[in-house]
Amino acid sequence: MRAIWMAGLFAVLALAGCGSSEPEPKKEPMKVEDTAFGDLISTQDKARDRTNAAVEQHEAALDAQISASEGQKPEEKPEEKPEE
């Protein structure tokens, strides 16, 4: 009986010694640019920038055409009238 009690005590002590007292510090995830997918992300950003630039140029050209058709100078923006 005493041998069973001693074996149980050793088993409990062995299991208690296996645990860690402090959790390991968490590592911050890598930046996407530093991974294998970095080139894909930068390509998307470049395409988005080019598209936005093209849209802005098109918008400026349309504004100039509208202003010219209304008889205003292209630099002037028409003033909005407050609604009554």
ROSE-4610 file (N, C-alpha, C; in Angstrom, 1 decimal, always signed):
// ROSE-4610
residu = [M/M/M/R/R/R/A/A/A/I/I/I/W/W/W/M/M/M/A/A/A/G/G/G/L/L/L/F/F/F/A/A/A/V/V/V/L/L/L/A/A/A/L/L/L/A/A/A/G/G/G/C/C/C/G/G/G/S/S/S/S/S/S/E/E/E/P/P/P/E/E/E/P/P/P/K/K/K/K/K/K/E/E/E/P/P/P/M/M/M/K/K/K/V/V/V/E/E/E/D/D/D/T/T/T/A/A/A/F/F/F/G/G/G/D/D/D/L/L/L/I/I/I/S/S/S/T/T/T/Q/Q/Q/D/D/D/K/K/K/A/A/A/R/R/R/D/D/D/R/R/R/T/T/T/N/N/N/A/A/A/A/A/A/V/V/V/E/E/E/Q/Q/Q/H/H/H/E/E/E/A/A/A/A/A/A/L/L/L/D/D/D/A/A/A/Q/Q/Q/I/I/I/S/S/S/A/A/A/S/S/S/E/E/E/G/G/G/Q/Q/Q/K/K/K/P/P/P/E/E/E/E/E/E/K/K/K/P/P/P/E/E/E/E/E/E/K/K/K/P/P/P/E/E/E/E/E/E]
num = [1/1/1/2/2/2/3/3/3/4/4/4/5/5/5/6/6/6/7/7/7/8/8/8/9/9/9/10/10/10/11/11/11/12/12/12/13/13/13/14/14/14/15/15/15/16/16/16/17/17/17/18/18/18/19/19/19/20/20/20/21/21/21/22/22/22/23/23/23/24/24/24/25/25/25/26/26/26/27/27/27/28/28/28/29/29/29/30/30/30/31/31/31/32/32/32/33/33/33/34/34/34/35/35/35/36/36/36/37/37/37/38/38/38/39/39/39/40/40/40/41/41/41/42/42/42/43/43/43/44/44/44/45/45/45/46/46/46/47/47/47/48/48/48/49/49/49/50/50/50/51/51/51/52/52/52/53/53/53/54/54/54/55/55/55/56/56/56/57/57/57/58/58/58/59/59/59/60/60/60/61/61/61/62/62/62/63/63/63/64/64/64/65/65/65/66/66/66/67/67/67/68/68/68/69/69/69/70/70/70/71/71/71/72/72/72/73/73/73/74/74/74/75/75/75/76/76/76/77/77/77/78/78/78/79/79/79/80/80/80/81/81/81/82/82/82/83/83/83/84/84/84]
x = [+0.8/+0.0/+0.9/+1.9/+2.8/+3.5/+3.8/+4.5/+3.6/+2.3/+1.4/+1.3/+1.3/+1.2/+2.4/+3.6/+4.9/+4.9/+4.5/+4.5/+3.6/+2.4/+1.5/+2.1/+2.8/+3.4/+4.5/+5.3/+6.4/+5.8/+4.7/+4.0/+3.5/+2.9/+2.4/+3.5/+4.6/+5.7/+6.4/+6.4/+7.0/+6.1/+4.8/+3.9/+4.0/+4.1/+4.2/+5.4/+6.5/+7.8/+7.8/+6.9/+6.9/+6.3/+5.5/+4.9/+5.8/+5.5/+6.4/+5.7/+6.5/+5.9/+5.5/+6.3/+6.0/+5.6/+4.6/+4.3/+5.4/+5.6/+6.6/+6.1/+7.0/+6.6/+6.1/+5.0/+4.5/+5.3/+5.6/+6.3/+5.4/+5.8/+4.9/+5.0/+3.9/+3.8/+4.7/+5.2/+6.1/+5.2/+5.9/+5.2/+5.0/+3.9/+3.5/+4.6/+5.2/+6.3/+7.5/+7.7/+8.9/+8.6/+7.4/+7.1/+7.2/+6.9/+6.9/+5.8/+4.8/+3.7/+3.9/+5.1/+5.3/+5.3/+5.8/+5.8/+4.3/+3.5/+2.1/+1.4/+1.6/+1.0/+1.5/+2.8/+3.3/+2.8/+2.6/+2.0/+0.6/-0.2/-1.5/-1.5/-0.6/-0.6/-0.2/+0.8/+1.2/+0.0/-0.7/-1.8/-2.9/-3.2/-4.2/-3.8/-2.5/-2.0/-2.2/-1.8/-1.9/-3.4/-4.3/-5.7/-6.2/-5.9/-6.3/-5.8/-4.6/-4.0/-4.8/-5.1/-5.8/-7.2/-7.9/-9.2/-9.2/-8.2/-8.1/-7.9/-7.0/-6.8/-8.1/-8.8/-10.0/-11.1/-11.1/-12.1/-11.7/-10.4/-10.0/-10.4/-10.2/-10.5/-12.0/-12.8/-14.3/-14.7/-14.1/-14.5/-14.1/-13.0/-12.6/-13.6/-14.0/-15.0/-16.3/-16.8/-18.0/-18.0/-16.9/-16.7/-16.6/-16.0/-15.9/-17.2/-18.0/-19.3/-20.3/-20.1/-20.9/-20.4/-19.3/-18.8/-18.0/-17.5/-16.7/-15.2/-14.3/-12.9/-12.7/-11.8/-11.6/-11.1/-10.4/-9.8/-10.9/-12.0/-13.0/-13.9/-14.3/-15.3/-16.6/-17.6/-18.9/-19.4/-19.9/-20.3/-21.7/-21.9/-23.1/-24.1/-25.3/-26.3/-27.0/-27.2/-27.9/-29.4/-29.9/-31.3/-32.2/-33.3/-34.2/-35.4]
y = [-1.2/+0.0/+1.3/+1.2/+2.3/+2.5/+1.4/+1.5/+2.2/+1.9/+2.5/+4.0/+4.4/+5.8/+6.5/+5.9/+6.6/+6.7/+5.7/+5.8/+6.9/+7.1/+8.2/+9.5/+9.6/+10.9/+11.2/+10.3/+10.6/+11.0/+10.3/+10.7/+12.1/+12.5/+13.9/+14.9/+14.6/+15.5/+15.6/+14.5/+14.5/+15.3/+15.2/+16.0/+17.5/+17.8/+19.2/+19.8/+19.1/+19.7/+19.9/+19.4/+19.6/+20.9/+21.6/+22.8/+24.0/+25.0/+26.2/+27.3/+28.1/+29.1/+30.4/+30.7/+32.0/+31.6/+32.2/+32.0/+32.6/+31.9/+32.4/+33.7/+34.7/+35.9/+35.7/+36.4/+36.2/+37.0/+36.3/+37.0/+37.8/+39.0/+39.7/+39.1/+39.1/+38.6/+39.4/+38.7/+39.4/+40.4/+41.4/+42.3/+41.5/+41.8/+41.1/+41.4/+42.6/+42.9/+42.0/+41.5/+40.6/+39.2/+38.8/+37.4/+37.1/+35.9/+35.5/+36.1/+36.7/+37.4/+38.8/+39.3/+40.8/+41.3/+40.6/+41.1/+41.2/+40.3/+40.3/+41.5/+41.8/+43.0/+44.3/+44.4/+45.6/+45.8/+44.7/+44.8/+45.4/+44.9/+45.4/+46.9/+47.3/+48.7/+49.6/+49.1/+49.9/+50.0/+48.9/+48.9/+49.9/+49.8/+50.7/+52.2/+52.5/+53.9/+54.4/+53.5/+53.9/+54.1/+53.3/+53.4/+54.7/+55.0/+56.2/+57.4/+57.4/+58.5/+58.7/+57.6/+57.7/+58.2/+57.8/+58.3/+59.8/+60.2/+61.7/+62.5/+62.0/+62.7/+62.8/+61.7/+61.6/+62.6/+62.6/+63.5/+65.0/+65.3/+66.7/+67.0/+66.1/+66.4/+66.6/+65.8/+65.9/+67.3/+67.6/+68.9/+70.1/+70.0/+71.0/+71.1/+69.9/+69.9/+70.5/+70.1/+70.6/+72.1/+72.6/+74.0/+74.8/+74.2/+74.8/+74.9/+73.8/+73.8/+74.8/+75.1/+76.0/+77.5/+77.7/+79.0/+79.6/+78.7/+79.1/+78.8/+79.4/+79.1/+77.8/+76.9/+75.6/+75.6/+76.6/+76.6/+76.9/+77.6/+78.0/+76.8/+76.7/+75.7/+76.4/+75.9/+76.6/+76.6/+77.8/+77.9/+77.2/+76.5/+75.8/+76.8/+76.9/+77.8/+77.0/+77.7/+77.0/+76.8/+75.7/+75.4/+76.0/+76.5/+77.2/+76.4]
z = [+0.0/+0.0/+0.0/+0.8/+0.9/-0.5/-1.2/-2.5/-3.5/-3.5/-4.4/-4.1/-2.8/-2.5/-2.9/-2.7/-3.1/-4.7/-5.4/-6.9/-7.3/-6.7/-7.1/-6.7/-5.6/-5.2/-6.2/-6.7/-7.7/-9.0/-9.4/-10.6/-10.6/-9.5/-9.3/-9.4/-8.7/-8.7/-10.1/-10.8/-12.2/-13.1/-13.0/-13.8/-13.5/-12.2/-11.8/-12.2/-12.3/-12.8/-14.3/-15.0/-16.5/-16.9/-16.1/-16.5/-16.5/-17.2/-17.2/-16.4/-15.7/-14.9/-15.6/-16.7/-17.4/-18.9/-19.4/-20.8/-21.7/-22.9/-23.8/-24.4/-24.6/-25.3/-26.7/-27.1/-28.4/-29.4/-30.5/-31.6/-32.4/-32.9/-33.8/-35.1/-35.8/-37.2/-38.1/-39.1/-40.1/-40.9/-41.4/-42.4/-43.7/-44.3/-45.6/-46.6/-46.6/-47.6/-47.4/-46.2/-45.9/-46.2/-46.6/-46.8/-48.3/-48.7/-50.1/-50.9/-50.2/-50.9/-51.1/-50.6/-50.7/-52.1/-53.1/-54.5/-55.0/-54.6/-55.0/-54.4/-53.2/-52.5/-53.2/-53.4/-54.0/-55.4/-56.1/-57.5/-57.4/-56.5/-56.3/-56.0/-55.1/-54.7/-55.9/-56.7/-57.9/-58.9/-59.1/-60.1/-59.5/-58.2/-57.7/-57.8/-57.6/-57.7/-59.2/-60.1/-61.5/-61.9/-61.4/-61.7/-61.2/-59.9/-59.3/-60.0/-60.5/-61.2/-62.6/-63.2/-64.5/-64.3/-63.2/-62.9/-62.6/-61.9/-61.6/-62.8/-63.8/-65.0/-65.8/-65.9/-66.6/-66.0/-64.7/-64.0/-64.3/-64.3/-64.6/-66.1/-67.0/-68.4/-68.6/-67.9/-68.0/-67.4/-66.2/-65.6/-66.6/-67.3/-68.2/-69.4/-69.9/-71.0/-70.6/-69.4/-68.9/-68.7/-68.1/-67.9/-69.3/-70.3/-71.6/-72.2/-72.1/-72.7/-72.0/-70.8/-70.0/-70.2/-70.9/-71.1/-70.0/-69.1/-68.0/-68.3/-67.5/-67.6/-67.0/-67.5/-67.0/-65.5/-65.1/-63.7/-62.7/-63.1/-62.2/-61.9/-60.6/-60.2/-60.1/-60.6/-60.5/-59.0/-58.6/-57.2/-57.1/-56.0/-55.8/-55.1/-55.5/-54.9/-53.8/-52.7/-51.6/-52.0/-51.7/-52.0/-50.9/-51.4/-50.5/-50.1]
